[in-house]
Amino acid sequence: MTADSSNSFVDWRRAGAIAGVLVLAALAWIQMGRVRDRAQRELAQRPDPAVPDYDCLQERPQRVRSQTAPPGLVDITKPLGIDFRHIVGPPGTWFMPESIGAGAAVLDYDRDGLQDLYFVNCGPSPGAVGSLGPAVDYRNRLYRQTSSGRFEDVTDSSGLGDTGYGAGVAVGDVDNDGLPDVFIANYTQDSLYRNTGQGTFENITAALQRTESDWGAAAAFVDYDRDGWLDLLVVNYTADPQYGHSVSCGFSHGLVSYCGPHKFQPTIDRLYHNETGSAESGGQVRFRDVTEAAGLAKVTTFGFGAVCMDLTGDEWPDLFIANDGAPNRLWVNQRDGTFLEEATLRGTACNQAGHVEAGMGAAAGDVNADGIMDLLVTHLTKETATLYVGNRDGLFQDRTPGCGIDLASRGHTGWGVSLLDLNHDGLLDIPIVNGLVIPCHSGFPFHGEDEFQVRKERIDNTEEYWRAYHDENVLLLGSADGRWQADEVAGGDFVAAQTSGRSLACGDLDNDGDPDLIVTSCGTTARCYRNDLAAGNWLLVKTETGAGGRDAIGARVILQFSDGSRRTACCLPQSSYLASSDSRVHFGLGARTDLQSITVVWPDGPVDQCVERFAAVPVNQQIVIRRGTGQQVEQQP
């Protein structure tokens, strides 16, 4: 072959490759349009009335009882001194925000090495008939852990007893002083509190420069532009004033309950840029609403859950939002302060059948140990939780069918969820908090099968009211074959509980190396479950960045072993549902003790300088890794 012919061949191959890329892009856009059209048809049409009736409480898959499981998750709420009760109502006004519950946070606010607890409350529903009475205390609550392992209520002294109608909570250091600050997503009026370092919090909500009044649900701190300052994503549900009215929805068989999302108007989520480090801020905490400039105003949502981290493999954080009865959103970071919505293109908008689902909670974790983060989203009864497995091209595939998650989650309405190794066998497990929004009955409706009804009656018995919304939690244990299996024995008190569950926060409360679970429920007491499952080795990694040593939210920690295998986990406290969990990165290691090195991919600063390698340490301990103290790695691991 001559030089000219060789060059022509190379040019032909290059042209063919370009053409192939263009064809694939065109096909992706066609598929996006098809999925969008299908979703719109699904939302516009009533369901098939021939769907068989069933009772939610009786038709669930039979759980497998493990005969060899160690003691499971133990309810230690009372011994810990936790007496928080979710106050909402009075019930019977069908004010929709009261049905979504409120979140909880695990944080070490006083930096004493012990995890503390914060619970968000609701209070009187706007437009309610009657009142809760002057004696009802519906403030949020902060509990400080003492050296004895018990918790004391320090709400009064801390100044963190916010009285807004609360939903989600996010914890992050907004001023880079090394102290965790607290953001609360409230009905119409969010709140931001700065940690003074003196055991108190200062209300600095004005720093948000917030002008909108949407109903905020979840929230997450994320350094989306890698400038070293935590920015804030607020996931909104609706801006429709109708949800504040005393209305209910009538369903089949004469049932009355809360209305579905499609009775209201969707809205946009909000992104706030942290400008505290700018000269214009004068050293004061300051945020600016960049929703429009970032591109997030182009699409409306019914948002509930959020995961903010690099999901496309370029080390820039993306924004995944689970939507209720609408396609999920995946905002891909363009590295210039803007985002493009690519959920359909990347496979996370709906399930593998192209059906839009009712997204509630969302969690991330490396389920197959390939170093790539995967996503898990919880849904309504008659849907399943959905597992999206990622690849190195930043694409996701629904791998739910046949993995065990589908059978165990169907028949439940899931909210809080996490991917973590509870029993320390080196495999990720899945606790799911369940609670109904429509009482179990024959003819459970799909989206849109409801009608507005004006309701004015008052229901005084709160416990009896919420009992109709009780469901059972689920614990799924991972296995070496890539499947999960529900286990009642391992789940212990967590599975045995019958509550209207909502939020799930996770954290190692007793510093024994394994994560414990904190659960909130509508209209009743929160619960704390001690983890007695863990039998293997473990490692707890606290990542710190910046001069103040703030938690490195978004950091990716990679453990490498002597055989070349790796384990990957991220500092991702804000995921699950309305919750903020322990910021320390947890690893269950099974029988392994052959750790060779620890690599951290930092979430801020130049991408080409964000990787550091640290020497191996003995397992079964907590370590602190500070940026700038390891060996710089030019290329990512």
Backbone hydrogen bonds, N-H to C=O, Kabsch-Sander energy under -0.5 kcal/mol:
donor,donor_aa,acceptor,acceptor_aa,energy
6,S,2,T,-2.5
7,N,3,A,-2.5
8,S,4,D,-2.4
9,F,5,S,-2.3
10,V,6,S,-2.4
11,D,7,N,-2.7
12,W,8,S,-2.5
13,R,9,F,-2.5
14,R,10,V,-2.5
15,A,11,D,-2.7
16,G,12,W,-2.5
17,A,13,R,-2.4
18,I,14,R,-2.4
19,A,15,A,-2.6
20,G,16,G,-2.4
21,V,17,A,-2.3
22,L,18,I,-2.3
23,V,19,A,-2.4
24,L,20,G,-2.5
25,A,21,V,-2.4
26,A,22,L,-2.5
27,L,23,V,-2.7
28,A,24,L,-2.3
29,W,25,A,-2.3
30,I,26,A,-2.3
31,Q,27,L,-2.8
32,M,28,A,-2.5
33,G,29,W,-2.2
34,R,30,I,-2.3
35,V,31,Q,-2.8
36,R,32,M,-2.6
37,D,33,G,-2.7
38,R,34,R,-2.7
39,A,35,V,-2.7
40,Q,36,R,-2.4
41,R,37,D,-2.5
42,E,38,R,-2.4
43,L,39,A,-2.2
44,A,40,Q,-1.8
45,Q,41,R,-1.8
51,V,48,D,-1.8
56,C,54,Y,-0.6
58,Q,55,D,-1.4
59,E,55,D,-1.9
64,V,486,A,-0.9
65,R,63,R,-0.6
66,S,64,V,-0.7
73,L,490,A,-0.7
74,V,72,G,-0.6
74,V,530,R,-2.5
76,I,74,V,-0.6
76,I,528,C,-2.5
80,L,76,I,-1.8
81,G,77,T,-0.8
81,G,78,K,-1.3
82,I,77,T,-1.9
83,D,81,G,-0.5
86,H,524,T,-2.6
87,I,85,R,-0.6
88,V,86,H,-0.5
89,G,123,G,-1.3
93,T,90,P,-0.6
96,M,94,W,-0.8
96,M,243,Y,-0.7
98,E,95,F,-1.9
99,S,96,M,-2.1
100,I,97,P,-1.0
101,G,98,E,-0.6
103,G,167,A,-3.2
105,A,118,Y,-2.8
106,V,580,S,-2.4
107,L,105,A,-0.5
107,L,116,D,-2.0
109,Y,107,L,-0.9
111,R,108,D,-1.0
116,D,107,L,-3.5
117,L,143,Y,-2.4
118,Y,105,A,-2.4
119,F,141,R,-2.8
120,V,103,G,-2.6
122,C,87,I,-0.9
123,G,87,I,-3.0
125,S,89,G,-2.8
128,A,125,S,-1.9
130,G,128,A,-0.6
136,V,133,G,-1.2
137,D,135,A,-0.5
138,Y,136,V,-0.8
140,N,162,D,-2.2
141,R,119,F,-2.2
143,Y,117,L,-3.3
144,R,152,E,-2.8
146,T,150,R,-3.2
149,G,146,T,-1.9
151,F,80,L,-3.3
152,E,144,R,-2.7
154,V,142,L,-2.3
154,V,152,E,-0.7
158,S,154,V,-2.2
159,G,155,T,-1.5
160,L,155,T,-0.6
162,D,160,L,-1.6
166,G,121,N,-1.9
166,G,164,G,-1.4
167,A,168,G,-0.5
167,A,185,A,-1.7
168,G,217,A,-1.4
169,V,578,L,-0.8
170,A,183,F,-2.5
172,G,181,D,-1.9
174,V,172,G,-1.0
181,D,172,G,-1.7
182,V,193,Y,-2.3
183,F,170,A,-2.9
184,I,191,S,-2.9
185,A,168,G,-2.6
186,N,184,I,-0.8
187,Y,165,Y,-3.1
188,T,186,N,-0.7
188,T,214,D,-0.8
189,Q,187,Y,-0.8
191,S,184,I,-2.3
193,Y,182,V,-3.1
194,R,202,E,-3.2
196,T,194,R,-0.5
196,T,200,T,-2.3
197,G,200,T,-0.5
201,F,158,S,-2.7
202,E,194,R,-2.9
204,I,192,L,-2.6
204,I,202,E,-0.7
207,A,204,I,-2.5
208,L,205,T,-2.0
209,Q,206,A,-1.4
215,W,238,T,-2.1
216,G,186,N,-1.2
216,G,214,D,-0.9
217,A,235,V,-3.5
220,A,233,L,-2.2
222,V,231,D,-2.0
224,Y,222,V,-1.4
226,R,223,D,-1.1
231,D,222,V,-1.7
232,L,272,Y,-2.5
233,L,220,A,-3.0
234,V,270,R,-3.0
235,V,218,A,-2.5
235,V,233,L,-0.5
236,N,234,V,-0.6
237,Y,215,W,-2.8
238,T,215,W,-0.6
239,A,265,Q,-1.1
240,D,265,Q,-0.7
243,Y,240,D,-1.1
244,G,241,P,-1.6
245,H,242,Q,-1.9
247,V,245,H,-1.9
248,S,453,Q,-3.2
249,C,257,S,-2.7
250,G,451,E,-2.6
251,F,255,L,-3.2
254,G,251,F,-0.9
255,L,252,S,-1.3
257,S,249,C,-2.2
258,Y,437,V,-0.7
263,K,260,G,-1.5
264,F,261,P,-2.0
267,T,301,T,-2.2
270,R,234,V,-2.7
272,Y,232,L,-3.2
273,H,288,R,-3.1
275,E,273,H,-0.7
275,E,286,R,-3.0
278,S,275,E,-1.5
281,S,278,S,-0.8
282,G,279,A,-1.0
283,G,278,S,-0.5
284,Q,281,S,-1.5
287,F,207,A,-3.0
288,R,273,H,-1.9
290,V,271,L,-2.6
290,V,288,R,-0.6
294,A,290,V,-2.7
295,G,291,T,-0.8
295,G,292,E,-1.0
296,L,291,T,-1.4
297,A,291,T,-0.9
298,K,295,G,-1.3
299,V,296,L,-0.8
301,T,267,T,-4.0
303,G,236,N,-1.9
304,F,322,A,-2.5
305,G,322,A,-1.0
307,V,320,F,-2.4
309,M,307,V,-0.6
309,M,318,D,-1.4
311,L,309,M,-0.6
318,D,309,M,-2.6
319,L,331,W,-2.4
320,F,307,V,-2.9
320,F,318,D,-0.5
321,I,329,R,-2.8
322,A,305,G,-2.1
323,N,321,I,-0.5
324,D,302,F,-2.9
325,G,323,N,-0.9
325,G,357,E,-0.8
326,A,357,E,-0.6
328,N,349,A,-2.2
329,R,321,I,-2.3
331,W,319,L,-3.2
332,V,330,L,-0.8
332,V,340,L,-3.4
334,Q,338,T,-2.8
339,F,294,A,-2.6
340,L,332,V,-1.9
342,E,330,L,-3.0
342,E,340,L,-0.7
346,R,342,E,-2.2
347,G,343,A,-1.0
347,G,344,T,-0.6
348,T,343,A,-2.3
349,A,343,A,-1.0
351,N,355,H,-2.1
354,G,351,N,-2.4
359,G,323,N,-2.9
359,G,357,E,-1.3
360,M,378,T,-2.3
362,A,576,S,-2.6
363,A,376,L,-2.4
365,G,374,D,-1.8
367,V,365,G,-1.2
369,A,366,D,-0.7
374,D,365,G,-2.3
375,L,388,Y,-2.7
376,L,363,A,-2.4
377,V,386,T,-2.3
378,T,361,G,-2.0
383,E,380,L,-1.8
386,T,377,V,-2.7
388,Y,375,L,-3.2
388,Y,386,T,-0.6
389,V,387,L,-0.6
389,V,397,Q,-2.8
390,G,388,Y,-0.5
391,N,395,L,-1.8
394,G,391,N,-1.8
396,F,346,R,-3.0
397,Q,389,V,-1.9
399,R,387,L,-2.5
399,R,397,Q,-0.7
403,C,400,T,-2.1
406,D,400,T,-0.7
408,A,404,G,-1.7
409,S,405,I,-2.0
410,R,406,D,-1.6
412,H,409,S,-1.7
414,G,379,H,-2.7
414,G,412,H,-0.7
415,W,433,V,-2.8
416,G,502,R,-2.3
418,S,431,P,-1.2
420,L,418,S,-0.5
420,L,429,D,-1.9
422,L,420,L,-1.2
429,D,420,L,-3.1
430,I,476,L,-3.1
432,I,474,V,-3.0
433,V,416,G,-2.9
434,N,432,I,-0.5
435,G,413,T,-2.3
436,L,469,Y,-2.3
440,C,468,A,-0.6
444,F,441,H,-0.5
449,E,446,F,-1.8
450,D,448,G,-1.7
451,E,250,G,-1.0
453,Q,248,S,-2.6
455,R,246,S,-1.7
459,I,91,P,-1.9
460,D,458,R,-0.5
462,T,460,D,-1.3
465,Y,461,N,-2.2
466,W,462,T,-2.4
467,R,463,E,-1.3
468,A,464,E,-0.7
468,A,465,Y,-0.9
469,Y,466,W,-1.8
470,H,467,R,-1.5
471,D,499,T,-2.3
473,N,497,A,-0.7
474,V,432,I,-2.3
476,L,430,I,-2.6
477,L,475,L,-0.5
477,L,485,Q,-2.6
479,S,483,R,-1.6
482,G,479,S,-1.7
484,W,403,C,-2.7
485,Q,477,L,-1.9
487,D,475,L,-1.9
488,E,64,V,-0.5
491,G,487,D,-1.7
492,G,488,E,-1.3
493,D,73,L,-2.4
494,F,73,L,-0.8
494,F,491,G,-1.4
495,V,491,G,-0.8
496,A,492,G,-1.9
497,A,493,D,-1.4
499,T,471,D,-1.5
499,T,497,A,-0.6
501,G,434,N,-1.4
501,G,499,T,-1.2
502,R,520,T,-2.8
505,A,518,I,-2.6
507,G,516,D,-2.1
509,L,507,G,-1.5
511,N,508,D,-0.6
516,D,507,G,-2.3
517,L,529,Y,-2.2
518,I,505,A,-2.9
519,V,527,R,-2.9
520,T,503,S,-1.7
522,C,500,S,-2.4
524,T,521,S,-1.1
526,A,84,F,-1.9
527,R,519,V,-2.7
529,Y,517,L,-3.3
530,R,74,V,-3.1
530,R,528,C,-0.5
532,D,72,G,-1.6
532,D,530,R,-0.8
535,A,423,N,-1.5
536,G,423,N,-0.7
537,N,590,G,-3.4
539,L,587,F,-1.9
540,L,621,Q,-2.1
541,V,585,V,-3.1
542,K,540,L,-0.5
542,K,623,I,-2.8
543,T,541,V,-0.6
544,E,625,I,-2.6
545,T,550,R,-2.4
549,G,546,G,-0.9
550,R,545,T,-1.4
552,A,543,T,-2.0
553,I,551,D,-2.0
554,G,571,C,-3.0
555,A,552,A,-2.4
556,R,601,V,-2.1
557,V,555,A,-0.5
557,V,569,A,-3.1
558,I,599,T,-3.2
559,L,567,R,-2.9
560,Q,597,S,-2.3
561,F,565,S,-2.5
562,S,594,D,-1.3
564,G,561,F,-2.0
567,R,559,L,-2.0
569,A,557,V,-2.2
571,C,555,A,-2.7
572,L,570,C,-1.2
575,S,573,P,-1.0
576,S,362,A,-1.8
579,A,575,S,-0.8
580,S,104,A,-2.0
581,S,573,P,-2.7
582,D,506,C,-3.0
585,V,541,V,-3.5
586,H,584,R,-0.5
587,F,539,L,-2.2
589,L,537,N,-3.1
590,G,424,H,-0.9
590,G,537,N,-0.7
592,R,589,L,-1.9
595,L,593,T,-0.8
596,Q,560,Q,-3.3
597,S,560,Q,-1.4
598,I,614,F,-2.5
599,T,558,I,-2.8
600,V,612,E,-2.8
601,V,556,R,-2.8
602,W,600,V,-0.8
602,W,610,C,-3.5
605,G,226,R,-2.0
609,Q,606,P,-1.6
610,C,607,V,-1.4
611,V,633,V,-0.5
612,E,600,V,-2.2
613,R,631,Q,-2.8
614,F,598,I,-3.7
616,A,596,Q,-0.8
620,N,538,W,-3.8
623,I,540,L,-2.8
625,I,542,K,-3.0
626,R,624,V,-0.5
627,R,544,E,-2.2
629,T,626,R,-1.5
631,Q,613,R,-3.2
632,Q,630,G,-0.6
633,V,611,V,-2.6
634,E,632,Q,-0.5
